[in-house]
Amino acid sequence: MNKCLGSLCILLLLLLVEAAPQGSLITQLPGFNGKFLSNHYSGYISIDGNAENGKNLFYYFASSERNPSKDPVVLWLNGGPGCSSFDGFVYEHGPFNFVAAKSKEKLPTLHNNPYSWSKVSNIIYLDSPTGVGLSYSKNTTKYSTGDVQTASDTHAFLLKWFEEFPEFQANPFYVSGESYAGIYVPTLAFEIAKGIRSLTKPVINLK
């Protein structure tokens, strides 16, 4: 009887700490005929309101190909300001290499990238701030921003992201980027640190 109750408790805990949302799981991509080497997720997280009147930030997440439960979570931010983080995804360290199509009528061909950062980390590519890349708002006043607002919005995104992906909350978390991300990274790290000091939940394991 006790063993059955113990098993039931474990099952309930697993259900409560649900894994990444399956509705965001990517199972195929145009131009790619191979096998994904880890789980990929993509979608929008709404902050500052709901999807109708708030800011909707787009992300692409590739879990680690090595040990996703232990490897660090890395947030990648491109600079600009105004450059989509898909720049880093496509041309630098994303999970795929892209071979250009020979004509405009055809799609580029995708291959697994042997040097992807997803080999050793769980990496989030985020389009930020609102209006960059695929991130948007139906309320045009939401496009007015600055470095402090961008840091606050990205922190709000991360809090909601970790709520949707609770299995990664204990993983070490790093912020990285290039170009104008030299501003984004420290201002975001400062915002996260403030949240940690004020015991904002979920607690981000910032390194």
Backbone bond lengths (Angstrom), bond angles and torsions (degrees), N, CA, C in turn:
res aa  C-N    CA-C-N  psi(-1)  N-CA   C-N-CA  omega(-1)  CA-C   N-CA-C  phi
1 M - - - 1.458 - - 1.527 111.12 -
2 N 1.361 115.95 -46.77 1.451 120.27 -179.61 1.522 111.60 -63.51
3 K 1.370 115.25 -37.57 1.459 118.95 178.90 1.522 110.64 -64.29
4 C 1.334 116.23 -40.15 1.470 120.55 179.36 1.520 110.69 -64.39
5 L 1.348 115.78 -43.09 1.458 119.43 178.99 1.525 111.04 -64.18
6 G 1.355 115.07 -39.03 1.459 119.08 178.19 1.513 111.98 -62.65
7 S 1.333 115.98 -43.74 1.464 120.43 178.76 1.519 111.17 -63.75
8 L 1.341 115.98 -39.35 1.459 120.54 179.34 1.521 110.78 -64.67
9 C 1.326 116.75 -40.55 1.466 120.68 178.78 1.523 111.32 -62.91
10 I 1.332 115.83 -42.92 1.464 120.16 178.71 1.516 110.62 -62.10
11 L 1.343 116.48 -43.01 1.459 120.79 179.10 1.521 110.92 -61.69
12 L 1.340 116.35 -42.88 1.465 120.11 179.42 1.523 111.19 -64.29
13 L 1.328 116.85 -38.52 1.461 120.18 177.29 1.516 111.24 -63.74
14 L 1.328 116.37 -40.63 1.460 120.11 178.27 1.517 111.17 -64.41
15 L 1.320 116.39 -35.81 1.460 119.94 178.46 1.523 110.98 -70.48
16 L 1.339 116.20 -36.96 1.456 119.77 179.48 1.521 111.09 -69.52
17 V 1.339 116.84 -43.17 1.460 121.07 176.66 1.524 107.31 -92.22
18 E 1.315 114.84 68.52 1.458 120.93 -174.57 1.519 110.32 -69.60
19 A 1.288 116.75 146.91 1.458 121.44 179.46 1.518 109.80 -71.75
20 A 1.333 114.38 -176.91 1.459 121.85 -177.68 1.522 111.64 -50.43
21 P 1.344 117.84 145.45 1.465 121.29 -176.87 1.520 112.25 -61.67
22 Q 1.321 116.13 123.07 1.460 120.44 -175.59 1.523 112.35 -68.03
23 G 1.334 117.18 -23.73 1.456 119.68 178.37 1.511 113.07 -66.37
24 S 1.342 116.83 -18.43 1.463 121.56 179.56 1.524 112.63 -97.66
25 L 1.337 116.95 -2.44 1.463 121.39 -176.91 1.525 110.94 -68.91
26 I 1.323 115.87 132.19 1.464 121.81 177.25 1.522 108.49 -99.61
27 T 1.306 116.66 127.32 1.464 120.78 -178.94 1.522 112.84 -112.69
28 Q 1.322 117.68 -14.34 1.463 120.57 176.99 1.525 109.59 -158.16
29 L 1.327 114.84 156.82 1.456 121.52 177.40 1.523 109.30 -136.11
30 P 1.321 118.38 142.99 1.468 120.55 176.65 1.526 110.67 -58.98
31 G 1.312 116.61 133.09 1.457 121.38 178.79 1.512 114.57 88.23
32 F 1.352 117.12 -2.61 1.466 120.08 -179.16 1.519 109.76 -116.95
33 N 1.322 115.74 122.17 1.462 121.10 -178.46 1.522 112.89 -113.25
34 G 1.331 116.84 4.86 1.458 119.84 -178.06 1.515 112.43 -91.33
35 K 1.313 115.51 -160.82 1.461 122.65 -179.87 1.521 109.34 -110.02
36 F 1.327 116.61 131.43 1.454 120.18 175.22 1.524 108.90 -63.19
37 L 1.326 116.55 134.07 1.459 120.62 -177.58 1.527 112.85 -87.18
38 S 1.318 115.90 -6.66 1.468 121.71 173.91 1.523 107.40 -158.80
39 N 1.318 116.53 177.02 1.462 119.87 178.80 1.523 110.83 -77.60
40 H 1.325 115.40 136.43 1.462 121.56 177.78 1.526 109.02 -119.53
41 Y 1.330 115.69 140.80 1.461 121.63 179.27 1.523 109.14 -135.23
42 S 1.316 115.56 150.93 1.458 119.34 177.87 1.519 109.73 -153.77
43 G 1.322 116.09 153.78 1.454 119.25 178.50 1.512 111.43 163.34
44 Y 1.322 114.61 -162.04 1.458 122.44 -178.85 1.521 110.37 -118.50
45 I 1.316 115.08 144.78 1.455 121.54 169.32 1.523 107.20 -122.16
46 S 1.317 115.64 124.41 1.460 121.41 -177.68 1.526 110.21 -89.74
47 I 1.324 115.39 131.49 1.463 121.09 176.40 1.529 108.00 -126.48
48 D 1.310 116.88 167.32 1.466 120.84 175.06 1.526 111.51 56.06
49 G 1.320 116.46 44.04 1.457 120.66 -177.65 1.512 110.68 123.73
50 N 1.320 116.61 -156.07 1.460 120.53 177.86 1.525 110.01 -110.09
51 A 1.328 116.08 -177.23 1.465 120.38 -175.49 1.523 112.26 -61.31
52 E 1.324 117.29 -26.43 1.463 120.84 -176.66 1.525 112.63 -77.85
53 N 1.336 116.93 -37.83 1.465 117.89 -175.87 1.520 114.29 -125.67
54 G 1.328 117.30 0.02 1.454 120.53 -177.90 1.514 113.14 -101.32
55 K 1.316 114.75 -164.50 1.460 122.08 178.27 1.521 108.36 -98.06
56 N 1.316 116.69 129.82 1.462 122.44 -177.72 1.524 108.85 -113.14
57 L 1.321 115.58 105.54 1.464 121.05 -175.41 1.525 110.39 -95.88
58 F 1.327 114.28 129.05 1.465 121.25 -176.59 1.524 110.39 -92.87
59 Y 1.329 115.65 138.68 1.463 120.40 177.74 1.529 110.44 -137.36
60 Y 1.322 114.72 156.57 1.464 122.61 168.39 1.518 105.47 -128.21
61 F 1.321 116.52 127.36 1.463 121.66 -176.02 1.516 110.11 -122.14
62 A 1.329 115.87 124.09 1.463 121.85 174.70 1.523 108.08 -113.70
63 S 1.324 116.85 116.88 1.462 119.75 178.84 1.525 109.91 -73.14
64 S 1.312 115.53 161.19 1.462 120.77 -175.82 1.523 111.74 -65.99
65 E 1.315 115.03 142.04 1.462 121.15 176.37 1.526 111.03 -82.66
66 R 1.324 117.13 -8.78 1.465 120.55 -176.05 1.528 111.19 -99.26
67 N 1.316 116.73 -70.63 1.467 121.25 -177.71 1.529 108.60 -147.24
68 P 1.324 117.73 82.36 1.465 120.00 -173.76 1.520 114.60 -60.31
69 S 1.310 118.26 -26.70 1.465 119.90 -178.98 1.527 112.36 -75.59
70 K 1.334 117.75 -18.03 1.465 121.70 -177.72 1.525 113.14 -117.19
71 D 1.317 117.38 -31.47 1.463 120.65 -175.86 1.528 111.03 -66.61
72 P 1.334 116.84 153.59 1.467 119.72 -177.12 1.523 112.97 -66.35
73 V 1.324 114.66 154.74 1.462 121.73 169.24 1.526 106.77 -95.47
74 V 1.323 116.52 128.38 1.462 122.18 -178.23 1.522 109.04 -118.66
75 L 1.315 116.71 128.61 1.463 121.46 172.21 1.518 107.98 -97.20
76 W 1.348 116.34 124.84 1.468 120.58 178.29 1.524 109.76 -106.06
77 L 1.340 114.89 129.72 1.460 121.72 178.63 1.522 109.60 -125.93
78 N 1.318 117.08 123.82 1.459 119.73 170.67 1.528 109.00 -83.52
79 G 1.307 115.76 166.53 1.455 120.01 -172.90 1.508 114.56 -99.35
80 G 1.312 115.17 -126.55 1.457 121.57 -179.08 1.527 110.86 122.76
81 P 1.350 117.29 -88.66 1.461 127.12 -4.55 1.529 111.51 -64.04
82 G 1.310 115.50 150.61 1.454 120.70 176.69 1.506 114.76 112.90
83 C 1.336 117.32 5.69 1.469 120.37 -179.37 1.531 109.62 -96.66
84 S 1.317 116.10 128.41 1.462 121.10 178.06 1.522 110.63 -64.75
85 S 1.322 116.39 143.74 1.462 120.20 176.37 1.516 112.06 -70.19
86 F 1.328 116.79 -7.43 1.456 119.16 173.05 1.520 111.04 -67.17
87 D 1.325 117.48 -15.83 1.462 120.42 173.63 1.525 109.49 -60.82
88 G 1.334 116.70 -46.53 1.459 120.61 176.24 1.510 112.06 -68.12
89 F 1.333 115.76 -36.24 1.465 121.54 179.61 1.525 110.95 -63.63
90 V 1.328 116.75 -44.86 1.467 121.33 -173.57 1.522 112.21 -82.68
91 Y 1.327 117.32 -44.62 1.460 120.25 -168.23 1.522 114.51 -103.12
92 E 1.329 118.10 -9.11 1.457 118.01 -172.83 1.530 113.33 -123.57
93 H 1.320 118.23 -81.64 1.467 119.67 -167.91 1.517 113.54 -128.68
94 G 1.318 117.95 22.97 1.457 120.76 177.01 1.516 112.16 -71.08
95 P 1.321 118.09 174.04 1.468 121.63 -176.11 1.521 114.62 -72.95
96 F 1.343 117.10 -7.44 1.466 119.45 -177.69 1.525 111.24 -128.55
97 N 1.327 114.63 150.40 1.454 122.17 163.48 1.521 107.91 -98.48
98 F 1.315 116.85 143.07 1.454 121.70 -178.37 1.521 109.83 -112.94
99 V 1.326 116.18 127.94 1.463 121.83 174.91 1.520 107.27 -108.00
100 A 1.323 116.30 121.17 1.462 120.70 -175.23 1.522 111.34 -60.97
101 A 1.325 115.27 144.87 1.467 120.84 177.05 1.525 109.60 -73.04
102 K 1.323 115.75 155.58 1.462 120.62 -178.32 1.521 112.50 -81.13
103 S 1.318 116.36 -11.78 1.463 119.88 177.48 1.519 109.18 -145.87
104 K 1.332 116.70 161.95 1.458 121.45 -178.85 1.520 112.06 -69.22
105 E 1.321 116.31 -18.78 1.460 120.23 -178.24 1.524 112.81 -80.84
106 K 1.346 117.15 -11.77 1.462 120.74 -176.04 1.524 111.23 -111.20
107 L 1.324 115.04 157.32 1.456 121.51 179.07 1.526 110.72 -86.03
108 P 1.338 117.71 152.03 1.464 119.08 171.48 1.526 110.29 -64.96
109 T 1.316 116.02 155.03 1.462 121.42 178.72 1.524 109.09 -96.15
110 L 1.321 116.14 135.95 1.460 121.80 -179.23 1.523 110.32 -107.03
111 H 1.339 115.18 139.37 1.464 122.05 175.02 1.524 108.47 -132.39
112 N 1.329 117.15 152.46 1.461 120.56 175.18 1.523 110.12 -61.34
113 N 1.318 116.30 133.95 1.458 122.48 -179.08 1.530 109.83 -89.88
114 P 1.331 118.68 115.43 1.472 120.24 -178.12 1.528 113.10 -69.30
115 Y 1.336 117.43 -11.67 1.467 121.08 -178.21 1.534 112.39 -112.64
116 S 1.315 116.24 17.24 1.461 120.01 -178.68 1.525 111.71 -63.56
117 W 1.317 116.11 144.90 1.464 120.11 175.41 1.521 111.38 -66.27
118 S 1.321 116.69 -18.59 1.467 119.52 177.37 1.526 111.94 -71.81
119 K 1.322 117.28 -5.02 1.466 119.81 172.98 1.528 110.84 -63.35
120 V 1.344 116.33 -32.13 1.468 120.05 -173.28 1.526 113.23 -132.10
121 S 1.335 117.59 4.07 1.466 119.21 -178.30 1.519 110.79 -149.41
122 N 1.323 114.87 158.92 1.461 122.39 170.77 1.525 106.42 -91.65
123 I 1.311 118.22 114.14 1.464 119.43 -169.46 1.524 112.64 -118.47
124 I 1.337 114.09 131.61 1.462 122.50 178.13 1.522 108.19 -105.36
125 Y 1.323 116.73 124.23 1.463 122.03 171.84 1.527 107.08 -101.33
126 L 1.332 116.52 116.39 1.464 120.96 -174.12 1.521 110.96 -116.55
127 D 1.332 116.11 130.32 1.462 121.34 171.50 1.523 108.33 -85.26
128 S 1.329 115.80 110.96 1.462 120.87 -176.02 1.523 108.93 -148.68
129 P 1.341 118.53 145.34 1.463 128.98 0.07 1.528 112.63 -79.06
130 T 1.328 116.25 -175.12 1.461 121.64 178.76 1.527 110.23 -55.15
131 G 1.335 115.44 132.25 1.455 120.91 -177.23 1.510 112.88 103.11
132 V 1.325 116.98 -13.55 1.463 121.79 177.59 1.521 109.32 -90.85
133 G 1.324 116.58 135.68 1.459 120.42 177.94 1.514 111.24 58.80
134 L 1.326 116.12 -124.52 1.461 121.58 -178.36 1.528 113.03 -97.63
135 S 1.318 117.96 2.36 1.464 120.74 177.18 1.526 109.31 -78.99
136 Y 1.338 116.51 138.62 1.466 118.98 -172.26 1.524 111.26 -153.51
137 S 1.320 114.31 170.06 1.457 122.33 168.49 1.521 108.11 -145.03
138 K 1.321 116.14 144.29 1.462 120.60 175.49 1.527 111.15 -79.24
139 N 1.313 115.75 -12.50 1.462 122.14 177.41 1.525 107.79 -100.02
140 T 1.321 117.48 107.54 1.468 120.86 -172.58 1.525 112.86 -63.77
141 T 1.323 118.00 -20.69 1.464 119.19 178.15 1.526 111.38 -67.48
142 K 1.332 117.11 -18.66 1.465 121.38 -178.93 1.527 112.23 -73.90
143 Y 1.346 117.19 -10.72 1.458 119.97 -179.30 1.528 112.21 -81.43
144 S 1.316 116.75 -12.54 1.457 120.33 176.10 1.523 108.70 -74.57
145 T 1.336 117.04 121.92 1.466 119.38 -173.41 1.521 110.42 -150.98
146 G 1.306 115.73 -178.01 1.455 124.13 176.64 1.513 107.81 -165.70
147 D 1.310 117.54 -178.61 1.466 120.31 -174.91 1.529 112.42 -62.87
148 V 1.332 116.88 -41.61 1.469 120.28 -179.17 1.522 110.22 -67.74
149 Q 1.341 116.91 -43.43 1.459 120.62 178.74 1.521 111.19 -64.40
150 T 1.338 116.37 -40.14 1.465 120.53 178.70 1.526 110.88 -61.35
151 A 1.330 116.78 -42.64 1.470 120.45 178.16 1.522 110.66 -62.62
152 S 1.328 116.56 -43.04 1.464 120.64 179.32 1.525 111.15 -63.62
153 D 1.338 116.39 -42.90 1.468 120.49 -179.98 1.523 111.47 -65.74
154 T 1.329 116.52 -41.22 1.463 119.73 -179.37 1.523 110.58 -67.54
155 H 1.321 116.87 -37.09 1.462 120.46 175.67 1.526 110.14 -62.75
156 A 1.331 116.70 -43.06 1.471 120.66 177.61 1.524 110.66 -61.81
157 F 1.336 115.98 -39.60 1.468 120.22 175.89 1.524 110.68 -59.53
158 L 1.329 116.49 -47.68 1.464 120.37 -176.60 1.524 111.78 -62.74
159 L 1.320 116.98 -40.84 1.467 119.76 178.80 1.524 110.82 -60.09
160 K 1.329 116.57 -42.75 1.464 119.71 178.96 1.523 110.85 -72.42
161 W 1.337 116.43 -35.62 1.470 119.61 -179.95 1.529 109.73 -62.94
162 F 1.325 117.10 -45.43 1.466 119.95 -179.76 1.525 111.82 -68.22
163 E 1.323 117.64 -24.95 1.462 119.45 172.69 1.524 110.65 -69.00
164 E 1.325 116.64 -35.65 1.462 120.54 179.20 1.529 112.27 -79.82
165 F 1.327 116.57 -25.03 1.467 122.06 179.55 1.533 108.85 -122.64
166 P 1.335 117.93 63.84 1.473 120.68 -172.45 1.517 114.01 -64.82
167 E 1.322 117.39 -21.67 1.458 119.44 -178.28 1.526 112.72 -68.37
168 F 1.354 116.95 -10.31 1.465 120.40 179.91 1.527 112.80 -105.03
169 Q 1.324 117.92 4.19 1.465 120.25 -175.02 1.522 112.98 -63.60
170 A 1.322 117.36 -32.62 1.469 120.24 -177.54 1.530 112.49 -85.09
171 N 1.324 117.59 -12.20 1.466 120.48 -178.35 1.530 110.76 -67.40
172 P 1.341 117.45 147.66 1.466 119.25 171.99 1.529 109.82 -57.83
173 F 1.330 116.79 140.49 1.463 121.12 -177.26 1.526 110.37 -121.22
174 Y 1.323 115.45 130.89 1.462 122.26 179.50 1.523 110.19 -126.66
175 V 1.334 115.77 146.32 1.461 121.74 173.99 1.518 107.99 -109.48
176 S 1.326 116.81 132.48 1.463 120.20 -179.00 1.520 109.45 -141.64
177 G 1.316 115.33 166.76 1.456 119.56 178.71 1.509 110.53 172.63
178 E 1.325 115.84 -169.20 1.457 120.92 -179.68 1.526 109.90 -146.75
179 S 1.323 114.73 165.04 1.458 121.48 177.23 1.533 110.14 60.32
180 Y 1.319 118.27 -125.26 1.464 121.08 -177.38 1.525 112.22 -65.98
181 A 1.324 117.12 -9.81 1.467 119.46 173.14 1.524 110.61 -63.80
182 G 1.341 117.10 -12.46 1.458 120.27 170.96 1.519 111.80 -61.16
183 I 1.335 116.37 -20.41 1.464 122.24 171.17 1.523 110.37 -93.04
184 Y 1.330 115.53 -44.64 1.467 120.08 -177.35 1.526 112.61 -59.32
185 V 1.326 116.67 -43.84 1.474 120.45 -172.48 1.531 112.20 -63.76
186 P 1.351 119.46 -53.87 1.473 117.55 -178.46 1.527 113.68 -67.73
187 T 1.348 117.78 -34.65 1.470 118.53 179.19 1.524 110.73 -68.53
188 L 1.328 116.78 -36.63 1.464 119.88 176.27 1.523 110.76 -68.67
189 A 1.334 117.09 -43.70 1.465 120.36 179.27 1.530 110.51 -59.05
190 F 1.332 116.43 -39.27 1.466 120.86 177.65 1.525 110.67 -63.68
191 E 1.334 116.64 -41.52 1.463 121.46 179.44 1.531 110.85 -65.00
192 I 1.337 116.26 -42.11 1.470 120.29 178.14 1.526 110.33 -64.05
193 A 1.343 116.27 -43.20 1.466 120.44 -179.75 1.527 110.96 -61.21
194 K 1.336 116.78 -39.30 1.471 119.92 176.23 1.524 110.46 -61.43
195 G 1.326 116.12 -41.47 1.458 120.25 178.58 1.514 112.43 -63.85
196 I 1.321 116.08 -38.25 1.469 120.18 178.51 1.529 110.09 -65.09
197 R 1.338 116.26 -43.96 1.474 120.02 -179.63 1.529 111.88 -63.86
198 S 1.329 116.06 -33.65 1.468 119.32 -179.33 1.525 112.43 -90.16
199 L 1.349 116.35 8.44 1.469 123.03 176.91 1.529 112.80 62.25
200 T 1.334 115.75 33.53 1.461 120.39 175.88 1.523 109.37 -64.99
201 K 1.323 116.11 133.86 1.460 121.89 -179.26 1.524 110.37 -103.29
202 P 1.340 117.51 145.00 1.463 126.48 -7.29 1.528 111.35 -72.11
203 V 1.326 115.66 150.15 1.459 120.94 178.96 1.526 109.06 -75.42
204 I 1.326 116.23 126.26 1.464 121.43 179.74 1.525 108.61 -89.36
205 N 1.314 117.03 130.12 1.467 122.82 -176.26 1.527 110.21 -83.33
206 L 1.341 115.41 64.87 1.466 122.21 -174.78 1.520 111.65 -66.90
207 K 1.331 115.81 135.07 1.468 121.58 177.56 1.524 110.17 -118.53
